[in-house]
Amino acid sequence: MKVALVHDWLTNMGGAERVLINFKQIYNDSPIYTTLYNPEKLDDELRNIDVRTSFLQNEKNLKKGHQSLLPYMPMAFESFDLNEYDVVLSSSSSCAKGIVTSPNSLHVCYCHTPMRYGWEFYYEYAKDWDMRKIKRNMLKYFINYMRVWDSVSSSRVDYFIANSKNVALRIWKHYRRESVVIHPPVRCDLFNLSEVDEDYFLILSRLVPYKKVELAVRAFSELGLPLVIIGDGVEKKKLQSIAKDNIKFLGRQPDDVVKEYYSKCRAFIFPGEEDFGITSLEAQASGRPVIALGKGGVLETVVKDQTGVFFEDQTVDSLKNAVKRFENMEFDKKAIRKHAEGFSEEIFKGKINDFVHTKYQDFKKISKWKIL
């Protein structure tokens, strides 16, 4: 098979980019097509490789960021000529699934989520976007266009893979398409158990509104318990301004530092609703329990009262009560680690390779016409 990989944008590291690295390890000779590429902000596995960018790629756009370029992304992906490939494997949470492929090409989309800002999360995003009323009215028309394009372009995909049952439900709701669930990979080999137990709770997250880190900052400011926050983003200054002295902000840190903080924390705090939530599994791979909002993908990765604790409402009091319950519980580090190993990179790559290979064989056998 001649395979092409497609990804929304490569301007920062996150769970979707770890998935792409695994795709690249399976299909090592495959090029990656994307809108924007900034290797300086990516891990080594995504540097010095064959990345083919769209007409959006230039220094000015890299500085502006991909968010401001969303109106142009449908056109950018439709401009790629992928007719030479037998298989196209897209990694999409936005527009990557909208590529145009040949009738002789199989298109498999690994969907991290249907476009978050286009569907039910639009209302939450709209509240956070800082703009004047006239721009907000323009946004409504733009989002309507994006919803129509998003729905239409979903028909270009031959098979959907959802990263969780939660996302599979959303794919059916918004696209009326069935999907199979293959959970994202966890770098279990990177993380290890530690006999050292230090007195702090941990958050690893981009500091953006929908991650709800502010909820944890307010809760721990009231509890007075030590909280370490690793990550950076537009909300950093705001969060620092409301945080008490028991909360430390370390900014973005390399893997070695992150690994140490994971392995020694009392628990990992996960206050937002995510489509999957890879960081909660990284904490569990380190043998550490998770205190999480009991909604979204985390319900598939955390075992209640065995590998973590859930809080029901996205409020300060609900999180505080969960932390207090946690303090009276005991957890088995080895059992937590064993649970996380079920989501390893090797298991993920095996499932992806088997799925793509099987569907490609089926695709070649399909009769696409009848002669009368």
N, C-alpha and C positions, 0 to 999 in steps of 0.2 A: 504493500500500500504506500502511496505517496501522500503524506499527511501534512496539512497546514494547521497551525495553532493560531487562534485569534483571541485577543484579550482587550478589555475596554480601554485601559490606559496603564502605562507603567511609569508612574511618577512618585510612588511611595510604596513601602512594604506593608502588607496586611495579610489576612488569611487567604484572600483570593490569589495573591501573588505566590503564596506557598503552594497552592493548588497548581498554579501554572508551572512552577519549578518541577513538581512531580510529573506533569504532562511532558515536560521537556526531557526528563530522565527516561520516560517510556519511549518517546519518539525523538531521539537525540538529534537526528538529522533534519528535523522539521523547522522551518522558519516561523517566527512569531509576527503576526500582523497586529498592529495597534495604532491608536490615534497619536499618542504622545509618549516619548521615551526619554527618561532622565536617569541614566545609569548611576549618577552620583548618589542618588537617594535609594538605591536598590542593593540587595545582597549580592555577593560575588557570583552566585549561580545565574544571575540575570545580567551580568556584564560580559562584554566581549563575545556576544553571541549574535546570531543572524536575526536581527529585529528590523522589520520593514514598517516604516511609519507612514502616516497619511499626510495630506497637504496641510494639516494643522501644525505639523512639527516645525517650530522655530523658537528662538530664544525668548521672544516676546510672549508667546503663548505659554511657554514653560513657567515663566515668572508669574503670569496671570493665574495659572492653575486651570485644571480641567473643568471645574464647575462653570466658569464663564463661557466655555465652548460647547456646552450641551446642545444648543440649537443647531450646531453644525455637524454633530456626530453622526446622525443618520446618513447624511450625505458622504461623510468621510468613510464610513464602513461600506457603503454601496459603491464607492469608487475603486475598491480593491478588485483586481482581476484574479480570481481563484479557480478558473476553469481547468487548470492543469492538474488539480489534485483529486485523488480518489476519495479522500476523507478530509473533512474540515471539522476540527474539534474546537468549539468556541467556549470561552470562559466568560460568562456574562452576568452582570448585575445591572446593566444599563442598555447599551446599544450594540454590543458585539454580536449578538445573535442575529442582527439584521443584515448580515452580509448576504450577497447574492451568489449562489453556487450553480454549477452546471447540473442539468438533469441526470448526468452520469456520476455526480459526486454525492456522497453521503455526508449530511451535516448533523453532527451530534452536538447538542448544547448542554454544557454543565452549568446549570442555572443556580447562582448563589442567591438570587431573589429576582422576581419581577421588579422592574424599575421602582424603587422605593418612593421616590418623590412624585411619581406619576399616579400612584393608586392610593391605598388607604393611609399611607404615611404622609401624603401631600399636606394635610391640614397641620400636622406637626411641623413639617419643614417650613411651611408658609409663615407660621408664627415666629420662627427663628430668623428668617431672612430679613435683614434690615434694609428697608427700602421705602421710598415715598409712595403715596397712594396711587399715583398715576402708573408707577412701575408695577405695583402689586396687581393692578387691573390688567396690565399687559401680561403679567405672569399667568393669569388665569387662561388667557387665549393660548399662550405657548404650551401650557401643560395639557390643554385639551388636544392640541395638535400632537404632542408627544404620546398621549394615551392612544390616539387613533393609530399612529405609526407603530407604536409598541405592539398593539394588538394585531395589526396586519402583518408585521414582520415576524411574529411568532409562527406563522404558517410556513415560513421558509425553513424551519427546523424539521428534520425528519424524526429525531428522537430527543426527548428531554431527559436529562438526569438532574434530579433535585438534590440539594445538599442536606436536606432534612425532610421529615414528614410535614413539618410546618410550611416549608417552601413548596412542597408538592401540592399542598392544599391551595396555596396562593396561585400556583401555575394553573391549576384547574379552574379556580375562580375567575382569573383575569384572561386566560387564554383558551379555556375549555380544552386543554390538552392533558393527556395522561403522562405520567413520568415514573421513572424508577428512582429509588433513593439510594445514593452512595454517599455516606458521610465523609466530610473532608478529612485529610490526613493530619495526624499529630506526630511531631518529631520526637517520638519516645526516646530515641537514642541520645538526644541532646540533653534530656532532663534526667535527674537522678534523685534518689532518696537521701536525706540527711538525718543524722541522729541529733543534730543541733536544732533546738526549738527556740527561736527568738520571739520577743514580745512585740510583734507588729502585725497588722493586717495589710493586705496588698491589693492594689489596683494596677492593671496594665491595660492602657487604653489610649486611643486618640481622644484628645480633649475637645470634643465637639458636642453640640447640644443633645443630639439624640442618644448619645451614650449614657446620659443621666449621671455623670460623675458628680455633678452638683448635689444630687440627692445624698450620695455617700459622704461628701464633704460636710454637709449640714448635719447629718446623723452623727458622724464621728466627732464633730466639733462639740455636740451636746453630750456625747458619751464620754469624751475625754480620753478615749483609747487611741494608741498610736496607729496611724495610717500612713503608708508609703504609697505614693502615686508615681508610676513610671509612664511617661508618654508626653506628647506635646500637641498643641492645637490652638485654635482660635479662642477657646475659653480659658486658657491658662491664667491670664492676668485676673480675670473675673473670679476664678476659683481661689486663687491665692489671696484675693482681697477679702474673701469671706471665711477663709480657713483659720482655725485656731493654731496655736503653737505645736499641738500634738500631731499635726499633719505636715508631711514633708513632700515636696515636689522635686523629683530627680531629673525630669526631662526625659528625652529619648536616650536609651542605654543599649550597649552592645549585648549580644546573646550571653556572653559569659557572666555579665553583671545580672541580667534578667534571671538567668538560671539559678544564681545564688539566692536572689530574693525569693523566687518561687519556692526553693527547697527548704527555707527556714521560716517562712511566715506561719502565723497561727491559722490563717484562712485567707482565701482569695475572695474579694468582694466583686459581685457582678450585678450592678444595679439597673442595667438597661434591658430592653427586650430586643433580642437579636434573632436573626434568621437561623443561625447555628451557634456561634460563640466559641471559637477555637481556643481562646485564652483560658476558658474554664477547664478544658481538657488538658492544656499544658500544665496548669496547676495540679490537676489530678495525677498527671504523669510524674509529678514531683512528690506525690504522696500526700498532697495537702487538700483539705476539704474546701468546698465552695459555699458561699452564702449568696444566693441568687434570687432575683425576681422569678417567681414560678410561672413564667410565660415564655412562649417561643421555643426556639431550638434547644435551650438548656434542659427542657423536660426530657430530651432524648439522650442527654450526655451526663446528667447528674442523677444519681440514685438517692431518693429522699431518705434522709437520716442514716445513710450508709456511706455515701461519698460527699454529702453536703446537706445544706438546710435551705429551704425555700421561704421567702416572704411573699405574701399574697398581693399586697397593694403597693403601688409605686409612690410610697409616702415615707417621710422621715420616720414617723412612729413605727410603721410596719417593719422597716429595716432595723431600727433599734431593737425591737422586740425579738427579731430573728437572731441578732447578735447576742442578746441576753440568753436565749434558748441554747445557742451554740456553746456558750461558756459552761453550761452544765452537762455537755455531752462529751463522749470519747469516740475517737475514730482510729481505724487501723490503716496505717500508712501503706502497708504492703497490699492490702485489699483494694485500696483506692488506686494504687499504681496498676494493679492487675486489670482493673476495670478500664483504665485509659489505654492499655495495650491493645484492646480490641479495636482501636481506631488508628492503628499504626500506619506509617507511610507504605510499608510493604503490602499490607492488606489492601489499602486504597489502590495502589498501582496495579495489583493483581485484578481487582474488580473492574477497574477502568479498562485495562487491556482486554480482558475477557469480553466485556460488553461491546466495545468498539469492534473487535475482531468478529464476534458472532453476528452483530448487526450488519457489518459489511458483507459477510458471506450471504446473509439473507437478502441484502439489498441487490446483490448481483443476480440473484435468482428471480427477482420480482419481474413479472411481465407487466409493463406499463401501458400496454395497448391491446386491443382486440381487433382483428381484421374480420369484417363482416362480408 
